[in-house]
Amino acid sequence: MADVTITFSDGEQQQIEGIVIDKDKAEALRLLADLLNKIKGHPGHACGPKVV
């Protein structure tokens, strides 16, 4: 799997910090699900997605 770089906005960083401070497991799971959708939504290859 290719390396992926994720950048966070200031608001997203504050959200992550709040989740950690509050130890909010449900919100952490929602955040990770959103991140996974962002990562999967981008083709992993420079030439575009693989055609199967």
C-alpha positions in Angstrom: 0.0 0.0 0.0 1.3 3.5 -0.9 2.1 6.0 1.8 -0.5 8.6 2.4 -0.1 12.1 3.8 -3.1 13.6 5.6 -3.4 17.3 6.4 -5.8 18.6 9.0 -7.4 22.1 9.1 -7.1 24.0 12.4 -10.7 23.0 13.2 -10.0 19.4 12.6 -6.9 19.5 14.8 -9.0 21.1 17.5 -11.6 18.4 17.1 -8.9 15.7 17.5 -7.4 17.4 20.5 -10.9 17.6 22.1 -11.6 13.9 21.4 -8.3 13.0 23.1 -8.8 15.3 26.1 -12.4 14.0 26.6 -11.5 10.4 25.8 -14.6 10.3 23.6 -14.5 6.9 22.0 -17.7 7.3 19.9 -16.5 10.5 18.4 -13.1 9.1 17.8 -14.6 6.2 15.8 -16.7 8.7 13.8 -13.6 10.7 13.0 -11.7 7.6 11.9 -14.5 6.5 9.7 -14.5 10.0 8.0 -10.8 9.8 7.5 -11.0 6.4 6.0 -13.6 7.7 3.5 -11.2 10.5 2.6 -8.3 8.2 2.1 -10.3 5.7 0.0 -11.8 8.5 -2.0 -8.5 9.3 -3.6 -6.8 7.2 -6.2 -3.7 5.6 -4.9 -1.8 5.6 -8.2 -0.3 8.5 -10.1 -2.0 7.3 -13.3 -5.4 6.9 -11.6 -7.2 4.0 -10.1 -6.5 0.4 -11.2 -8.9 -1.1 -13.8 -9.9 -4.6 -12.8 
